[in-house]
Amino acid sequence: MRKLLFILMLVVGIFFAVGGTFSFAQEEKKEDVFAPFKFFMGKWEGTGKGQSGISKLEAEFKFVLNGKYLQVRGKATFKPQEKNPKGEVHEDWGFLSYDNNRKRFVFRQFHVEGFVNYNVLDSLSSNESTFVFLSESIENIPAGWRVRATYKILNENEFLQVFELAAPGKDFEVYSENHLKRKK
């Protein structure tokens, strides 16, 4: 009986030891694919300049739907000015996800004007301070147009976003350059 009890305790001990190690190994293997983007979390404000003139900017980055998506909400307010006599308010929402099948980040941007950009992360600098997204497709715009969006971290509380457009058969041209600072 003691021998049976000893064997049972040994088996139970091994089960818990292996089970604990297995569960720890699973947690350790789970990689946070969004780690390079954590810098952007929170609220931002700043100024922009570009083809529509000078703007005041607001942005917010947050994880949604159990952390599966990074939601980006932006707003640019242009007061009436020479380049934009009527002024305007531009809003866009974006969702960044990780496509496990392609092993790529996909950034879908929905603009108030009705455009939807499907962008993929084309490059990430080795020090994770510059992110370059290129469009795969754009809804509600003539075929052949392309977008490049570059996010460059300047310091722990600032980043620069450059949004470029390319007409069919043309090179990219800067449409807007935005400088944002972390809102305190």
FIKOLZA-1660 file (N, C-alpha, C; in steps of 0.1 Angstrom, whole numbers, plus 5000, padded with zeros to 4 digits):
% residues 184
   i   px   py   pz ch aa at
   1 5008 4988 5000  A  M  N
   1 5000 5000 5000  A  M CA
   1 5009 5013 5000  A  M  C
   2 5019 5013 5008  A  R  N
   2 5028 5024 5009  A  R CA
   2 5035 5026 4995  A  R  C
   3 5039 5015 4989  A  K  N
   3 5045 5016 4976  A  K CA
   3 5036 5022 4966  A  K  C
   4 5023 5018 4966  A  L  N
   4 5013 5023 4957  A  L CA
   4 5011 5038 4959  A  L  C
   5 5010 5042 4972  A  L  N
   5 5009 5056 4976  A  L CA
   5 5021 5064 4971  A  L  C
   6 5033 5059 4973  A  F  N
   6 5045 5065 4969  A  F CA
   6 5045 5067 4953  A  F  C
   7 5041 5057 4946  A  I  N
   7 5041 5058 4931  A  I CA
   7 5030 5068 4927  A  I  C
   8 5019 5068 4934  A  L  N
   8 5008 5078 4930  A  L CA
   8 5013 5092 4933  A  L  C
   9 5020 5094 4944  A  M  N
   9 5025 5108 4947  A  M CA
   9 5036 5112 4937  A  M  C
  10 5044 5102 4933  A  L  N
  10 5054 5105 4924  A  L CA
  10 5048 5109 4910  A  L  C
  11 5038 5101 4906  A  V  N
  11 5031 5104 4893  A  V CA
  11 5024 5118 4894  A  V  C
  12 5018 5121 4905  A  V  N
  12 5011 5134 4906  A  V CA
  12 5021 5145 4907  A  V  C
  13 5032 5143 4914  A  G  N
  13 5043 5153 4914  A  G CA
  13 5049 5156 4900  A  G  C
  14 5051 5145 4893  A  I  N
  14 5057 5147 4879  A  I CA
  14 5046 5154 4870  A  I  C
  15 5034 5150 4872  A  F  N
  15 5023 5157 4864  A  F CA
  15 5023 5172 4866  A  F  C
  16 5023 5176 4879  A  F  N
  16 5023 5190 4882  A  F CA
  16 5036 5197 4878  A  F  C
  17 5047 5190 4879  A  A  N
  17 5060 5196 4875  A  A CA
  17 5060 5198 4860  A  A  C
  18 5056 5188 4852  A  V  N
  18 5056 5189 4838  A  V CA
  18 5045 5199 4834  A  V  C
  19 5033 5198 4840  A  G  N
  19 5023 5207 4836  A  G CA
  19 5027 5222 4839  A  G  C
  20 5033 5224 4850  A  G  N
  20 5038 5238 4853  A  G CA
  20 5048 5243 4844  A  G  C
  21 5057 5234 4840  A  T  N
  21 5068 5238 4830  A  T CA
  21 5061 5240 4817  A  T  C
  22 5052 5232 4813  A  F  N
  22 5046 5233 4800  A  F CA
  22 5038 5246 4799  A  F  C
  23 5031 5249 4809  A  S  N
  23 5023 5262 4809  A  S CA
  23 5032 5274 4809  A  S  C
  24 5043 5273 4817  A  F  N
  24 5053 5284 4817  A  F CA
  24 5059 5286 4803  A  F  C
  25 5062 5274 4796  A  A  N
  25 5068 5275 4783  A  A CA
  25 5059 5281 4773  A  A  C
  26 5046 5278 4774  A  Q  N
  26 5036 5284 4765  A  Q CA
  26 5035 5299 4767  A  Q  C
  27 5035 5303 4780  A  E  N
  27 5034 5318 4782  A  E CA
  27 5047 5325 4777  A  E  C
  28 5058 5318 4779  A  E  N
  28 5071 5324 4775  A  E CA
  28 5072 5325 4759  A  E  C
  29 5066 5316 4752  A  K  N
  29 5066 5316 4738  A  K CA
  29 5057 5326 4732  A  K  C
  30 5046 5330 4739  A  K  N
  30 5037 5339 4734  A  K CA
  30 5043 5353 4732  A  K  C
  31 5045 5357 4719  A  E  N
  31 5052 5369 4716  A  E CA
  31 5042 5380 4715  A  E  C
  32 5046 5392 4719  A  D  N
  32 5037 5404 4718  A  D CA
  32 5040 5410 4704  A  D  C
  33 5033 5407 4694  A  V  N
  33 5036 5412 4681  A  V CA
  33 5034 5427 4680  A  V  C
  34 5026 5433 4689  A  F  N
  34 5023 5447 4689  A  F CA
  34 5034 5455 4696  A  F  C
  35 5044 5449 4702  A  A  N
  35 5054 5456 4710  A  A CA
  35 5060 5468 4704  A  A  C
  36 5063 5468 4691  A  P  N
  36 5069 5480 4685  A  P CA
  36 5060 5492 4684  A  P  C
  37 5046 5489 4686  A  F  N
  37 5037 5500 4684  A  F CA
  37 5032 5506 4698  A  F  C
  38 5037 5500 4709  A  K  N
  38 5032 5505 4722  A  K CA
  38 5036 5519 4725  A  K  C
  39 5046 5524 4719  A  F  N
  39 5050 5538 4720  A  F CA
  39 5039 5548 4717  A  F  C
  40 5030 5544 4707  A  F  N
  40 5020 5553 4703  A  F CA
  40 5008 5554 4712  A  F  C
  41 5007 5545 4721  A  M  N
  41 4995 5544 4730  A  M CA
  41 4992 5558 4737  A  M  C
  42 4979 5562 4737  A  G  N
  42 4976 5574 4744  A  G CA
  42 4970 5585 4735  A  G  C
  43 4970 5597 4740  A  K  N
  43 4964 5608 4733  A  K CA
  43 4975 5617 4729  A  K  C
  44 4974 5623 4717  A  W  N
  44 4984 5632 4711  A  W CA
  44 4977 5645 4705  A  W  C
  45 4985 5655 4704  A  E  N
  45 4981 5668 4698  A  E CA
  45 4993 5674 4691  A  E  C
  46 4990 5682 4681  A  G  N
  46 5001 5688 4674  A  G CA
  46 4996 5697 4662  A  G  C
  47 5005 5699 4653  A  T  N
  47 5002 5707 4641  A  T CA
  47 5006 5700 4628  A  T  C
  48 4999 5703 4618  A  G  N
  48 5003 5697 4605  A  G CA
  48 5003 5708 4594  A  G  C
  49 5010 5705 4583  A  K  N
  49 5011 5714 4572  A  K CA
  49 5011 5705 4559  A  K  C
  50 5005 5711 4549  A  G  N
  50 5004 5703 4536  A  G CA
  50 4996 5709 4526  A  G  C
  51 4991 5701 4516  A  Q  N
  51 4984 5707 4505  A  Q CA
  51 4971 5714 4509  A  Q  C
  52 4965 5710 4521  A  S  N
  52 4953 5717 4525  A  S CA
  52 4956 5729 4534  A  S  C
  53 4968 5731 4537  A  G  N
  53 4972 5743 4546  A  G CA
  53 4977 5738 4559  A  G  C
  54 4976 5747 4569  A  I  N
  54 4981 5744 4583  A  I CA
  54 4969 5739 4591  A  I  C
  55 4972 5729 4599  A  S  N
  55 4961 5723 4607  A  S CA
  55 4965 5721 4622  A  S  C
  56 4955 5720 4630  A  K  N
  56 4956 5716 4644  A  K CA
  56 4952 5701 4645  A  K  C
  57 4960 5693 4652  A  L  N
  57 4958 5678 4651  A  L CA
  57 4954 5673 4665  A  L  C
  58 4946 5662 4665  A  E  N
  58 4943 5654 4677  A  E CA
  58 4944 5640 4672  A  E  C
  59 4949 5631 4681  A  A  N
  59 4950 5617 4677  A  A CA
  59 4949 5608 4690  A  A  C
  60 4944 5596 4689  A  E  N
  60 4944 5587 4700  A  E CA
  60 4946 5573 4694  A  E  C
  61 4955 5566 4701  A  F  N
  61 4959 5552 4698  A  F CA
  61 4955 5544 4710  A  F  C
  62 4947 5533 4708  A  K  N
  62 4944 5524 4719  A  K CA
  62 4941 5510 4713  A  K  C
  63 4943 5500 4722  A  F  N
  63 4940 5486 4718  A  F CA
  63 4925 5484 4720  A  F  C
  64 4919 5476 4711  A  V  N
  64 4905 5473 4712  A  V CA
  64 4903 5458 4709  A  V  C
  65 4891 5453 4712  A  L  N
  65 4887 5439 4709  A  L CA
  65 4897 5429 4715  A  L  C
  66 4899 5430 4728  A  N  N
  66 4908 5421 4735  A  N CA
  66 4922 5422 4730  A  N  C
  67 4926 5434 4726  A  G  N
  67 4940 5437 4722  A  G CA
  67 4944 5431 4708  A  G  C
  68 4934 5427 4701  A  K  N
  68 4937 5421 4687  A  K CA
  68 4939 5432 4677  A  K  C
  69 4935 5445 4680  A  Y  N
  69 4936 5456 4670  A  Y CA
  69 4941 5468 4678  A  Y  C
  70 4949 5476 4671  A  L  N
  70 4953 5489 4675  A  L CA
  70 4944 5499 4668  A  L  C
  71 4935 5506 4675  A  Q  N
  71 4926 5516 4669  A  Q CA
  71 4933 5529 4669  A  Q  C
  72 4933 5536 4658  A  V  N
  72 4939 5550 4656  A  V CA
  72 4927 5559 4652  A  V  C
  73 4925 5570 4660  A  R  N
  73 4915 5580 4656  A  R CA
  73 4922 5593 4655  A  R  C
  74 4920 5599 4643  A  G  N
  74 4927 5612 4641  A  G CA
  74 4917 5623 4636  A  G  C
  75 4921 5635 4639  A  K  N
  75 4913 5647 4635  A  K CA
  75 4922 5658 4632  A  K  C
  76 4920 5664 4620  A  A  N
  76 4928 5676 4616  A  A CA
  76 4918 5687 4613  A  A  C
  77 4920 5699 4620  A  T  N
  77 4911 5710 4618  A  T CA
  77 4919 5721 4611  A  T  C
  78 4914 5725 4599  A  F  N
  78 4920 5735 4591  A  F CA
  78 4911 5748 4592  A  F  C
  79 4916 5759 4597  A  K  N
  79 4908 5771 4597  A  K CA
  79 4909 5777 4583  A  K  C
  80 4899 5785 4579  A  P  N
  80 4900 5792 4566  A  P CA
  80 4914 5798 4564  A  P  C
  81 4920 5796 4553  A  Q  N
  81 4933 5802 4550  A  Q CA
  81 4935 5802 4535  A  Q  C
  82 4946 5808 4531  A  E  N
  82 4948 5810 4516  A  E CA
  82 4947 5797 4509  A  E  C
  83 4954 5787 4514  A  K  N
  83 4954 5774 4507  A  K CA
  83 4941 5766 4508  A  K  C
  84 4932 5770 4517  A  N  N
  84 4920 5763 4520  A  N CA
  84 4910 5774 4525  A  N  C
  85 4904 5782 4516  A  P  N
  85 4896 5794 4520  A  P CA
  85 4883 5790 4528  A  P  C
  86 4878 5778 4527  A  K  N
  86 4866 5774 4534  A  K CA
  86 4870 5767 4547  A  K  C
  87 4882 5763 4549  A  G  N
  87 4886 5755 4560  A  G CA
  87 4880 5741 4559  A  G  C
  88 4883 5732 4568  A  E  N
  88 4877 5719 4568  A  E CA
  88 4881 5711 4581  A  E  C
  89 4874 5701 4583  A  V  N
  89 4877 5692 4594  A  V CA
  89 4878 5678 4588  A  V  C
  90 4890 5672 4589  A  H  N
  90 4893 5659 4584  A  H CA
  90 4894 5649 4595  A  H  C
  91 4886 5638 4594  A  E  N
  91 4887 5628 4604  A  E CA
  91 4890 5614 4598  A  E  C
  92 4898 5606 4605  A  D  N
  92 4900 5593 4600  A  D CA
  92 4901 5583 4612  A  D  C
  93 4897 5571 4609  A  W  N
  93 4898 5560 4619  A  W CA
  93 4907 5549 4612  A  W  C
  94 4915 5543 4620  A  G  N
  94 4923 5532 4615  A  G CA
  94 4923 5520 4624  A  G  C
  95 4926 5509 4619  A  F  N
  95 4927 5496 4627  A  F CA
  95 4940 5489 4622  A  F  C
  96 4949 5487 4631  A  L  N
  96 4961 5480 4628  A  L CA
  96 4959 5465 4633  A  L  C
  97 4962 5456 4625  A  S  N
  97 4961 5442 4629  A  S CA
  97 4973 5434 4624  A  S  C
  98 4975 5422 4629  A  Y  N
  98 4986 5414 4625  A  Y CA
  98 4980 5402 4617  A  Y  C
  99 4984 5400 4605  A  D  N
  99 4979 5389 4597  A  D CA
  99 4989 5377 4598  A  D  C
 100 4984 5368 4606  A  N  N
 100 4993 5356 4609  A  N CA
 100 4996 5348 4596  A  N  C
 101 4987 5348 4587  A  N  N
 101 4990 5340 4574  A  N CA
 101 5001 5346 4566  A  N  C
 102 5001 5360 4566  A  R  N
 102 5012 5366 4558  A  R CA
 102 5024 5371 4566  A  R  C
 103 5022 5370 4580  A  K  N
 103 5032 5375 4589  A  K CA
 103 5035 5390 4586  A  K  C
 104 5024 5397 4585  A  R  N
 104 5026 5412 4582  A  R CA
 104 5015 5420 4590  A  R  C
 105 5019 5432 4593  A  F  N
 105 5009 5441 4598  A  F CA
 105 5001 5448 4587  A  F  C
 106 4988 5449 4589  A  V  N
 106 4979 5455 4580  A  V CA
 106 4972 5466 4587  A  V  C
 107 4972 5478 4580  A  F  N
 107 4966 5490 4586  A  F CA
 107 4955 5495 4577  A  F  C
 108 4943 5494 4581  A  R  N
 108 4931 5499 4573  A  R CA
 108 4927 5512 4579  A  R  C
 109 4927 5522 4570  A  Q  N
 109 4923 5536 4574  A  Q CA
 109 4910 5540 4567  A  Q  C
 110 4901 5545 4575  A  F  N
 110 4888 5549 4570  A  F CA
 110 4887 5564 4571  A  F  C
 111 4886 5571 4560  A  H  N
 111 4886 5586 4560  A  H CA
 111 4872 5591 4558  A  H  C
 112 4869 5603 4564  A  V  N
 112 4856 5609 4563  A  V CA
 112 4852 5612 4549  A  V  C
 113 4861 5613 4540  A  E  N
 113 4858 5616 4526  A  E CA
 113 4853 5603 4519  A  E  C
 114 4854 5592 4525  A  G  N
 114 4850 5579 4519  A  G CA
 114 4861 5570 4514  A  G  C
 115 4873 5575 4515  A  F  N
 115 4884 5566 4511  A  F CA
 115 4887 5556 4522  A  F  C
 116 4891 5544 4517  A  V  N
 116 4896 5534 4526  A  V CA
 116 4909 5529 4521  A  V  C
 117 4920 5531 4529  A  N  N
 117 4933 5526 4525  A  N CA
 117 4936 5513 4532  A  N  C
 118 4941 5504 4524  A  Y  N
 118 4946 5491 4529  A  Y CA
 118 4961 5491 4528  A  Y  C
 119 4968 5493 4539  A  N  N
 119 4982 5495 4539  A  N CA
 119 4989 5483 4546  A  N  C
 120 5001 5480 4542  A  V  N
 120 5009 5470 4549  A  V CA
 120 5022 5476 4554  A  V  C
 121 5027 5471 4565  A  L  N
 121 5040 5476 4570  A  L CA
 121 5050 5471 4561  A  L  C
 122 5056 5481 4554  A  D  N
 122 5067 5477 4544  A  D CA
 122 5081 5476 4550  A  D  C
 123 5083 5485 4560  A  S  N
 123 5096 5485 4567  A  S CA
 123 5095 5490 4581  A  S  C
 124 5103 5485 4590  A  L  N
 124 5105 5490 4603  A  L CA
 124 5120 5490 4606  A  L  C
 125 5124 5502 4610  A  S  N
 125 5139 5504 4612  A  S CA
 125 5143 5495 4623  A  S  C
 126 5156 5491 4623  A  S  N
 126 5161 5482 4633  A  S CA
 126 5160 5487 4647  A  S  C
 127 5160 5500 4649  A  N  N
 127 5158 5505 4663  A  N CA
 127 5143 5508 4666  A  N  C
 128 5134 5503 4657  A  E  N
 128 5120 5505 4658  A  E CA
 128 5115 5519 4660  A  E  C
 129 5122 5528 4653  A  S  N
 129 5118 5543 4654  A  S CA
 129 5112 5548 4641  A  S  C
 130 5112 5540 4630  A  T  N
 130 5106 5545 4618  A  T CA
 130 5098 5534 4612  A  T  C
 131 5085 5536 4610  A  F  N
 131 5076 5527 4604  A  F CA
 131 5071 5532 4591  A  F  C
 132 5072 5524 4580  A  V  N
 132 5067 5528 4567  A  V CA
 132 5056 5519 4562  A  V  C
 133 5045 5524 4559  A  F  N
 133 5033 5516 4554  A  F CA
 133 5031 5520 4540  A  F  C
 134 5028 5510 4531  A  L  N
 134 5025 5512 4517  A  L CA
 134 5011 5507 4514  A  L  C
 135 5004 5513 4506  A  S  N
 135 4990 5509 4502  A  S CA
 135 4991 5496 4494  A  S  C
 136 4981 5487 4496  A  E  N
 136 4979 5476 4488  A  E CA
 136 4967 5479 4479  A  E  C
 137 4958 5486 4484  A  S  N
 137 4946 5491 4476  A  S CA
 137 4940 5502 4483  A  S  C
 138 4932 5510 4475  A  I  N
 138 4925 5521 4481  A  I CA
 138 4911 5521 4475  A  I  C
 139 4901 5522 4483  A  E  N
 139 4887 5522 4479  A  E CA
 139 4883 5536 4476  A  E  C
 140 4874 5538 4466  A  N  N
 140 4867 5550 4463  A  N CA
 140 4877 5561 4457  A  N  C
 141 4886 5556 4449  A  I  N
 141 4896 5565 4443  A  I CA
 141 4899 5559 4430  A  I  C
 142 4902 5566 4419  A  P  N
 142 4906 5559 4406  A  P CA
 142 4917 5550 4408  A  P  C
 143 4917 5539 4400  A  A  N
 143 4928 5529 4401  A  A CA
 143 4942 5535 4398  A  A  C
 144 4951 5529 4405  A  G  N
 144 4965 5533 4403  A  G CA
 144 4971 5542 4413  A  G  C
 145 4963 5549 4421  A  W  N
 145 4968 5558 4431  A  W CA
 145 4975 5549 4442  A  W  C
 146 4985 5555 4449  A  R  N
 146 4992 5548 4459  A  R CA
 146 4994 5558 4471  A  R  C
 147 4996 5552 4483  A  V  N
 147 4998 5559 4495  A  V CA
 147 5010 5554 4502  A  V  C
 148 5018 5563 4508  A  R  N
 148 5029 5559 4517  A  R CA
 148 5027 5567 4530  A  R  C
 149 5027 5560 4541  A  A  N
 149 5026 5567 4554  A  A CA
 149 5038 5563 4562  A  A  C
 150 5045 5573 4567  A  T  N
 150 5057 5571 4575  A  T CA
 150 5055 5577 4589  A  T  C
 151 5058 5569 4599  A  Y  N
 151 5058 5574 4613  A  Y CA
 151 5072 5573 4618  A  Y  C
 152 5077 5584 4623  A  K  N
 152 5091 5585 4628  A  K CA
 152 5090 5590 4642  A  K  C
 153 5095 5582 4652  A  I  N
 153 5096 5586 4666  A  I CA
 153 5107 5595 4667  A  I  C
 154 5105 5607 4673  A  L  N
 154 5115 5617 4675  A  L CA
 154 5122 5616 4688  A  L  C
 155 5113 5614 4698  A  N  N
 155 5118 5612 4712  A  N CA
 155 5107 5605 4720  A  N  C
 156 5108 5604 4733  A  E  N
 156 5098 5596 4740  A  E CA
 156 5084 5602 4740  A  E  C
 157 5083 5615 4736  A  N  N
 157 5069 5622 4736  A  N CA
 157 5066 5628 4723  A  N  C
 158 5073 5625 4712  A  E  N
 158 5070 5632 4699  A  E CA
 158 5072 5622 4688  A  E  C
 159 5063 5624 4678  A  F  N
 159 5066 5617 4665  A  F CA
 159 5061 5625 4653  A  F  C
 160 5067 5622 4642  A  L  N
 160 5064 5628 4629  A  L CA
 160 5056 5618 4620  A  L  C
 161 5046 5623 4614  A  Q  N
 161 5039 5614 4604  A  Q CA
 161 5039 5621 4591  A  Q  C
 162 5044 5615 4581  A  V  N
 162 5044 5620 4567  A  V CA
 162 5035 5612 4559  A  V  C
 163 5025 5618 4552  A  F  N
 163 5015 5611 4544  A  F CA
 163 5018 5615 4530  A  F  C
 164 5021 5606 4521  A  E  N
 164 5024 5608 4507  A  E CA
 164 5014 5601 4498  A  E  C
 165 5012 5608 4486  A  L  N
 165 5003 5602 4476  A  L CA
 165 5011 5602 4463  A  L  C
 166 5007 5592 4455  A  A  N
 166 5013 5591 4441  A  A CA
 166 5002 5588 4432  A  A  C
 167 5000 5597 4422  A  A  N
 167 4990 5595 4411  A  A CA
 167 4995 5584 4402  A  A  C
 168 4986 5578 4395  A  P  N
 168 4990 5567 4386  A  P CA
 168 5002 5570 4377  A  P  C
 169 5013 5562 4378  A  G  N
 169 5025 5564 4370  A  G CA
 169 5034 5575 4375  A  G  C
 170 5031 5581 4386  A  K  N
 170 5039 5592 4392  A  K CA
 170 5046 5588 4405  A  K  C
 171 5056 5596 4409  A  D  N
 171 5063 5594 4421  A  D CA
 171 5055 5599 4433  A  D  C
 172 5059 5595 4445  A  F  N
 172 5052 5600 4457  A  F CA
 172 5055 5615 4459  A  F  C
 173 5045 5622 4464  A  E  N
 173 5046 5636 4467  A  E CA
 173 5040 5638 4481  A  E  C
 174 5046 5646 4490  A  V  N
 174 5041 5648 4503  A  V CA
 174 5028 5655 4502  A  V  C
 175 5018 5649 4509  A  Y  N
 175 5005 5655 4509  A  Y CA
 175 5004 5663 4523  A  Y  C
 176 5009 5657 4533  A  S  N
 176 5009 5664 4546  A  S CA
 176 5020 5658 4555  A  S  C
 177 5025 5667 4564  A  E  N
 177 5035 5664 4574  A  E CA
 177 5029 5668 4587  A  E  C
 178 5028 5659 4597  A  N  N
 178 5022 5662 4609  A  N CA
 178 5032 5659 4621  A  N  C
 179 5033 5668 4630  A  H  N
 179 5041 5667 4642  A  H CA
 179 5033 5666 4654  A  H  C
 180 5033 5655 4661  A  L  N
 180 5025 5653 4673  A  L CA
 180 5033 5651 4685  A  L  C
 181 5027 5656 4696  A  K  N
 181 5033 5655 4709  A  K CA
 181 5023 5648 4719  A  K  C
 182 5029 5640 4728  A  R  N
 182 5020 5633 4737  A  R CA
 182 5012 5643 4746  A  R  C
 183 4999 5641 4747  A  K  N
 183 4991 5650 4755  A  K CA
 183 4993 5646 4770  A  K  C
 184 4995 5656 4777  A  K  N
 184 4998 5653 4792  A  K CA
 184 4985 5654 4800  A  K  C
% end
